[in-house]
Each structure stands twice: as C-alpha cells, then as structure tokens.
C-alpha cells in the first residue's frame, strides 16, 4: 500500500486489521467515515486516523472501563 490519501475497502482492511465484512457494514451504517463513489467505497486516510483516535478516547473514558480487568495495570 502506498501513501495514497484515499483507501479502498480492501486497503482499509489491511490498514485497520479488521474484516472486510465488518468494515463494509460500518461504512453502510456510517460508523466509519466513508464516501461512496459509484458503487465503491473510499476512505480518507486522514479522516480514518482521526476517527481511530476518537474511538480510543471514547473507549478510555467510558464508565464501563473503570471496572475492567486492567485495573492496576500500567499504561
């Protein structure tokens, strides 16, 4: 994969290490930032990076994680 700004679905699969079907569903439902060109999905690498960082922050701050198994673990 080169340094292209726009990623195909298959390139995003490799980039995020998620399954193709999961990412396809996420694109369809708007869970992941995506654009549809004709019948193909395209993903802006910069938007994906920003989205990934926002997912980490929302996970780290969620109340459910205050009682998870990582209590006392160093980060």
N, CA, C and O of each residue as an XYZ file, in Angstrom:
300
protein
N       0.862     -1.170      0.000
C       0.000      0.000      0.000
C       0.906      1.230      0.000
O       1.831      1.319      0.808
N       0.653      2.153     -0.878
C       1.443      3.373     -0.962
C       0.951      4.416      0.024
O       0.231      4.099      0.971
N       1.335      5.630     -0.197
C       0.919      6.719      0.683
C      -0.278      7.460      0.136
O      -0.433      8.654      0.389
N      -1.128      6.778     -0.608
C      -2.316      7.403     -1.164
C      -3.229      7.884     -0.053
O      -3.362      7.242      0.989
N      -3.852      9.019     -0.296
C      -4.768      9.570      0.702
C      -6.056      8.764      0.747
O      -6.608      8.547      1.826
N      -6.540      8.320     -0.397
C      -7.813      7.601     -0.467
C      -7.565      6.105     -0.500
O      -6.800      5.604     -1.324
N      -8.221      5.406      0.402
C      -8.066      3.959      0.514
C      -9.313      3.251     -0.003
O     -10.431      3.741      0.155
N      -9.106      2.095     -0.621
C     -10.218      1.228     -0.988
C     -10.618      0.432      0.258
O      -9.932      0.475      1.279
N     -11.706     -0.275      0.163
C     -12.151     -1.120      1.278
C     -11.083     -2.161      1.612
O     -10.779     -2.387      2.783
N     -10.520     -2.787      0.595
C      -9.511     -3.815      0.845
C      -8.237     -3.228      1.448
O      -7.603     -3.872      2.285
N      -7.851     -2.025      1.043
C      -6.685     -1.380      1.643
C      -6.955     -1.030      3.104
O      -6.073     -1.152      3.954
N      -8.185     -0.594      3.388
C      -8.544     -0.261      4.769
C      -8.559     -1.501      5.655
O      -8.199     -1.434      6.830
N      -8.969     -2.618      5.096
C      -8.936     -3.890      5.826
C      -7.520     -4.152      6.333
O      -7.332     -4.509      7.496
N      -6.536     -3.978      5.474
C      -5.147     -4.196      5.868
C      -4.649     -3.135      6.827
O      -3.886     -3.426      7.748
N      -5.081     -1.909      6.610
C      -4.633     -0.786      7.436
C      -5.134     -0.913      8.874
O      -4.376     -0.697      9.819
N      -6.419     -1.264      9.039
C      -7.015     -1.352     10.371
C      -7.001     -2.765     10.950
O      -7.279     -2.958     12.134
N      -6.682     -3.740     10.122
C      -6.654     -5.143     10.562
C      -8.023     -5.592     11.070
O      -8.142     -6.254     12.101
N      -9.051     -5.210     10.314
C     -10.419     -5.646     10.595
C     -10.928     -6.428      9.393
O     -10.354     -6.342      8.307
N     -11.983     -7.178      9.576
C     -12.505     -7.975      8.466
C     -13.207     -7.085      7.443
O     -13.710     -6.007      7.760
N     -13.221     -7.571      6.227
C     -13.863     -6.844      5.129
C     -15.354     -6.669      5.395
O     -15.900     -5.586      5.188
N     -16.009     -7.724      5.848
C     -17.458     -7.648      6.079
C     -17.792     -6.660      7.199
O     -18.782     -5.934      7.113
N     -16.972     -6.634      8.241
C     -17.201     -5.693      9.354
C     -17.055     -4.253      8.866
O     -17.911     -3.417      9.154
N     -15.989     -3.956      8.136
C     -15.786     -2.595      7.643
C     -16.863     -2.189      6.641
O     -17.294     -1.036      6.623
N     -17.295     -3.128      5.814
C     -18.361     -2.842      4.850
C     -19.641     -2.439      5.586
O     -20.291     -1.458      5.224
N     -19.994     -3.202      6.615
C     -21.193     -2.868      7.409
C     -21.029     -1.511      8.093
O     -21.969     -0.716      8.134
N     -19.843     -1.249      8.624
C     -19.598      0.022      9.299
C     -19.705      1.198      8.317
O     -20.202      2.265      8.678
N     -19.249      1.006      7.101
C     -19.361      2.057      6.085
C     -20.831      2.286      5.737
O     -21.274      3.430      5.633
N     -21.577      1.217      5.560
C     -23.003      1.331      5.218
C     -23.802      2.048      6.300
O     -24.717      2.810      5.987
N     -23.477      1.820      7.545
C     -24.241      2.404      8.648
C     -23.694      3.755      9.101
O     -24.282      4.410      9.961
N     -22.565      4.169      8.520
C     -21.995      5.464      8.881
C     -21.151      5.436     10.142
O     -20.812      6.491     10.679
N     -20.807      4.256     10.623
C     -19.977      4.146     11.835
C     -18.541      4.558     11.577
O     -17.844      4.989     12.496
N     -18.089      4.431     10.338
C     -16.734      4.797      9.948
C     -16.857      5.846      8.838
O     -17.725      5.718      7.976
N     -15.998      6.893      8.840
C     -16.094      7.911      7.792
C     -15.772      7.320      6.423
O     -14.706      6.736      6.226
N     -16.692      7.474      5.486
C     -16.529      6.871      4.163
C     -17.273      7.683      3.109
O     -18.195      8.440      3.415
N     -16.852      7.506      1.874
C     -17.533      8.107      0.728
C     -17.778      6.999     -0.281
O     -16.940      6.119     -0.477
N     -18.930      7.057     -0.911
C     -19.232      6.057     -1.928
C     -19.122      6.733     -3.286
O     -19.804      7.721     -3.558
N     -18.258      6.188     -4.134
C     -18.058      6.689     -5.488
C     -18.559      5.611     -6.426
O     -18.022      4.504     -6.481
N     -19.607      5.963     -7.166
C     -20.310      4.970     -7.988
C     -20.745      3.845     -7.051
O     -21.571      4.082     -6.170
N     -20.227      2.652     -7.208
C     -20.635      1.545     -6.321
C     -19.506      1.120     -5.388
O     -19.581      0.060     -4.766
N     -18.460      1.943     -5.287
C     -17.310      1.552     -4.484
C     -17.082      2.517     -3.328
O     -17.253      3.728     -3.465
N     -16.693      1.954     -2.186
C     -16.395      2.756     -1.008
C     -14.963      3.263     -1.073
O     -14.058      2.557     -1.519
N     -14.768      4.521     -0.614
C     -13.438      5.105     -0.487
C     -13.332      5.727      0.901
O     -14.310      6.242      1.444
N     -12.132      5.669      1.463
C     -11.899      6.126      2.823
C     -10.721      7.082      2.829
O      -9.650      6.763      2.311
N     -10.917      8.245      3.412
C      -9.861      9.251      3.529
C      -8.954      8.854      4.688
O      -9.395      8.781      5.834
N      -7.691      8.602      4.384
C      -6.750      8.128      5.398
C      -6.692      9.063      6.613
O      -6.613      8.598      7.751
N      -6.731     10.386      6.371
C      -6.654     11.352      7.473
C      -7.915     11.296      8.345
O      -7.831     11.389      9.569
N      -9.068     11.146      7.716
C     -10.308     11.023      8.484
C     -10.316      9.723      9.289
O     -10.776      9.700     10.431
N      -9.815      8.656      8.701
C      -9.758      7.368      9.397
C      -8.842      7.476     10.615
O      -9.177      6.984     11.693
N      -7.681      8.122     10.441
C      -6.756      8.285     11.573
C      -7.403      9.086     12.700
O      -7.279      8.730     13.872
N      -8.093     10.170     12.343
C      -8.778     10.996     13.338
C      -9.884     10.195     14.014
O     -10.039     10.251     15.234
N     -10.641      9.458     13.234
C     -11.732      8.634     13.762
C     -11.180      7.577     14.723
O     -11.751      7.349     15.790
N     -10.077      6.936     14.351
C      -9.483      5.919     15.220
C      -9.065      6.523     16.554
O      -9.293      5.921     17.604
N      -8.461      7.695     16.524
C      -8.053      8.348     17.766
C      -9.263      8.696     18.625
O      -9.208      8.588     19.850
N     -10.345      9.109     17.991
C     -11.553      9.442     18.763
C     -12.171      8.190     19.375
O     -12.774      8.263     20.446
N     -12.033      7.049     18.716
C     -12.546      5.789     19.265
C     -11.758      5.409     20.512
O     -12.335      4.940     21.494
N     -10.465      5.605     20.479
C      -9.625      5.282     21.628
C      -9.999      6.151     22.814
O     -10.119      5.654     23.934
N     -10.182      7.437     22.582
C     -10.521      8.348     23.666
C     -11.876      8.015     24.256
O     -12.039      8.026     25.476
N     -12.846      7.722     23.414
C     -14.173      7.427     23.953
C     -14.153      6.100     24.706
O     -14.886      5.947     25.683
N     -13.340      5.141     24.282
C     -13.232      3.873     24.995
C     -12.552      4.090     26.339
O     -13.025      3.600     27.365
N     -11.454      4.816     26.332
C     -10.704      5.046     27.565
C     -11.524      5.787     28.610
O     -11.326      5.589     29.808
N     -12.446      6.641     28.166
C     -13.214      7.460     29.094
C     -14.561      6.858     29.467
O     -15.266      7.407     30.314
N     -14.930      5.742     28.851
C     -16.257      5.198     29.121
C     -16.332      4.619     30.529
O     -15.363      4.032     31.011
N     -17.485      4.780     31.198
C     -17.652      4.281     32.575
C     -17.464      2.772     32.683
O     -17.029      2.280     33.724
N     -17.787      2.026     31.619
C     -17.646      0.571     31.664
C     -16.199      0.150     31.860
O     -15.938     -0.930     32.389
N     -15.268      0.973     31.447
C     -13.865      0.598     31.512
C     -13.243      0.873     32.865
O     -12.096      0.493     33.101
N     -13.952      1.507     33.737
C     -13.404      1.769     35.060
C     -13.338      0.488     35.877
O     -12.574      0.404     36.839
N     -14.135     -0.516     35.501
C     -14.164     -1.775     36.246
C     -13.616     -2.939     35.431
O     -13.904     -4.096     35.738
N     -12.822     -2.647     34.387
C     -12.350     -3.759     33.570
C     -11.153     -4.452     34.218
O     -10.682     -4.039     35.278
N     -10.673     -5.500     33.572
C      -9.604     -6.338     34.114
C      -8.242     -5.664     34.125
O      -7.287     -6.237     34.651
N      -8.121     -4.479     33.569
C      -6.825     -3.820     33.510
C      -6.573     -2.962     34.738
O      -5.586     -2.227     34.770
N      -7.429     -3.029     35.746
C      -7.234     -2.242     36.964
C      -5.856     -2.513     37.520
O      -5.439     -3.662     37.668
N      -5.163     -1.448     37.820
C      -3.842     -1.580     38.396
C      -2.751     -1.822     37.385
O      -1.571     -1.817     37.737
N      -3.119     -2.036     36.119
C      -2.112     -2.234     35.087
C      -1.545     -0.892     34.690
O      -2.260      0.109     34.625
N      -0.283     -0.881     34.430
C       0.339      0.362     33.986
C       0.060      0.533     32.513
O      -0.001     -0.439     31.760
N      -0.109      1.784     32.108
C      -0.351      2.075     30.699
C       0.847      2.746     30.105
O       0.845      3.076     28.919
